[in-house]
Amino acid sequence: MGKQDKEFVKEITPRSQDYSQWYLDVVLKAQMMDYAPVKGCMVIRPYGYALWENMQQGLDRRIKDTGHQNAYFPLFIPESLLQKEADHVEGFAPEVAWVTHGGNEKLTERLVVRPTSETIICEMYSRWIQSYRDLPVLINQWCNVVRWEKVTRPFLRTTEFLWQEGHTAHRNEEEAEEETRKMLEVYRDFVENDLAVPVICGQKTEKEKFAGALRTYSIEALMSDGKALQAGTSHNLGTHFAKVFDITYLDSDGELKYVWQTSWGVTTRLIGAIIMVHGDDRGLMLPPKVAPIQAILIPITPKKARKQVLSKAAEIFAVLKESGLRIEMDDREEYSPGWKFNEWEMKGVPLRIELGPRDLEAGQAVLVRRDNGEKETVALSELTQYIPVLLEKIQTNMYQKAKQFMEENTHRTDDYQEFKQIMEEKRGFLVAGWCGCVECENAVKEETKATIRNIPFHLQQEDPGRCIYCGQDGKHLVIFARAY
Amino acid sequence: MGKQDKEFVKEITPRSQDYSQWYLDVVLKAQMMDYAPVKGCMVIRPYGYALWENMQQGLDRRIKDTGHQNAYFPLFIPESLLQKEADHVEGFAPEVAWVTHGGNEKLTERLVVRPTSETIICEMYSRWIQSYRDLPVLINQWCNVVRWEKVTRPFLRTTEFLWQEGHTAHRNEEEAEEETRKMLEVYRDFVENDLAVPVICGQKTEKEKFAGALRTYSIEALMSDGKALQAGTSHNLGTHFAKVFDITYLDSDGELKYVWQTSWGVTTRLIGAIIMVHGDDRGLMLPPKVAPIQAILIPITPKKARKQVLSKAAEIFAVLKESGLRIEMDDREEYSPGWKFNEWEMKGVPLRIELGPRDLEAGQAVLVRRDNGEKETVALSELTQYIPVLLEKIQTNMYQKAKQFMEENTHRTDDYQEFKQIMEEKRGFLVAGWCGCVECENAVKEETKATIRNIPFHLQQEDPGRCIYCGQDGKHLVIFARAY
């Protein structure tokens, strides 16, 4: 690494020094986002937005493959609608933005900028649903939502963010529960396979469930600083909303019944998960399946060979682009190859293709992986076939590495002193027994800042032992962690 | 047509009886949208939204092919930013929604819900642009915007609507003008080829240009009631915004210069254009390229042959779906074939495929076109190959018909009495000379409700004759029309 290159990397604070600053350095420097001149809001710059578009594509396909259709509901919700479901309004009213004037007139009823759309969608469902033949209703919406946050952090918590929210209505509990679980599984599949982020699936506690839900399920991921991030939630809303919004249907048995509902969502905070699970001190590391640029071609052009190399590079670039690869070529003259290597590593491009005069003579190119730095030379004639295979390998390796990290940072204990020590020194996921009462849950949170992330499905059959806090009989094995 | 079928069609008011009611009947009955419980807002239902998604895909591809990238800027704009450009604030301030409270606190500065994003984007560009090497900046955004409207109509004018807005910055006037014209041409290409809606390209008058622009260009379409609809606009913003937002760059000659900017947008009102250009008294008629459902397969199933027909229909359906056709099958038992024919005609599906026992025996299916009602029988073995060809024909025919209508309803006159009579009796596009002064423009509007839609490019070389109002020397040939 030359002097110039070191300086470059120095612009990113090492994770070990200040993780939070590292994160901000990376998102700004890689031009994923910029701060907006509105408190708590951000601009998603083209590089960050292209990542989001690729994520949307992978998730939207899965949402449609499971029978859902997209629609669009209004941004504004009348205050009276928000207030219909008691738990829901209690959960959201303190953090909404209020529209009070339209044009030059004061509104007779204040409007809420949607923090989530259950209420306005329920209002419509009560009109649209009459008979069992109208069910199930399977609708999803991609949109922006606003929650007035005190402390914000790019992608992880901002006043406005982008997300999808699914809202479905069913004939009975069984179908609603099946849908809720199915969509959690869709999220798991998407996050693990497309984003290479391993997650723990489970149920939220009563305290942590969605405001207005019967049951909430979540997928929880572990960031490289040992803190958890809730990566997606799926709610069985029961008949709570149906009862206050009067969403009934005439069943085939002639009886009028309330529908059972679900809702589920993931947000742009998944971008934060990608950054914190895969990123390192050199910057971003993006999974090939969603990376805006999968491969960067860098021609090495000493003066004498410049023309020749550029001409061949352009040819290779065209062929690879035509093959469907998301590739860019960096032939800027004002930067050295070393500078470019760092730049594209920092931007997390999974694969670098170097092409110099000597490579040309040998009819080959040098491929360098972002995930492990491995170099290999590949014949030019084989690039089109080989690169997709290599990208698959990178994708798999990124997932495996993250999975291994999660496993190595998942600890199990039934001793509260050890629990506190781990939470202080190592963090990570802490598997422990819990009696099921909110007092213990609150006490642990107060004393260790750790919350119950969820009650994992995969530990349901195991003996929960004793409650980590009160020592009474455990009801569940749960995962504690400090969380974003 | 049986009695049941007539009743069905009766639910849509004929266009000749009440065009406005026809429009509302169609959008509601076809489940394109529904009214929301918020003044002036609507819900875009899955069938309407699927159309919008297909439109987005076709336009987004063109926007990216011309070198633009998508990004996302905040929904909220601080009042002080909106007020920086004088013409801009004058144009938009009267019609914006104001956020005054966040959570339980009153904001120190009111926020505007974006009516368009020039100001907040300029604020960012002033940070991002330093050198000529940073130019051009070519960014587009798909989002929702809000304009507080007094009188609203689904898709055509609603308080909230969806759109894309492109915002670019360039080194000089020439590049900015080239971009402005290029994007107008992108719109023309998209609207004419994908939506089968012919348009007139031209320049807006000073009176009608965008608030803050140097020059505005538009594409104007003619609806089947003879009223015009502005289908897209592209603005050369000059250096107006650059000067107030201080967007400067160091040019290669060492001088600090203001950037030249453009912005351009189309909205969900294009859905209204599709409805009003192609729809008829039976309902919607959707162009194959963007129709959510391109073909509807209806098995005709007398009791005896039911099982056999359904099994073959399922097979054909699977093959056609696999081939990439957007096809659905309507095998509901509770409705008659005649009812279904009407239903899917009303929903504007370009092609109906009928499959009955006799067709099966003959190894064929009956294809019925929505655009002209023509029926033909086609061998089952040829469906996969033939249907895409037929859809192309339908697309072309729809465009040709609309183009012919536009031509037949474009009148030219230099006599103001005749002008008024045409505008009263036939409407349509009225080509006439104009002296270029706003007084004549205003007078014509007041007396005939017709505005100058644009100064068409294709008439620039012709002699404008005399001004239709004052009789002085004409400066331009322009198109007058009453407009949505």
Interface residues (C-beta under 8 A of the other chain):
Chain A: D34 A36 P37 V38 C41 M42 V43 I44 R45 P46 G48 Y49 A50 W52 E53 Q69 N70 A71 Y72 F73 P74 L75 F76 I77 P78 L81 P94 E95 V96 A97 W98 V99 T100 H101 G102 G103 N104 L111 V113 I120 E123 M124 R127 W128 I139 C143 N144 V146 W148 T159 E160 L162
Chain B: D34 A36 P37 V38 C41 M42 V43 I44 R45 P46 G48 Y49 A50 W52 E53 Q69 N70 A71 Y72 F73 P74 L75 F76 I77 P78 L81 P94 E95 V96 A97 W98 V99 T100 H101 G102 G103 N104 L111 V113 I120 E123 M124 R127 W128 I139 C143 N144 V146 W148 T159 E160 L162
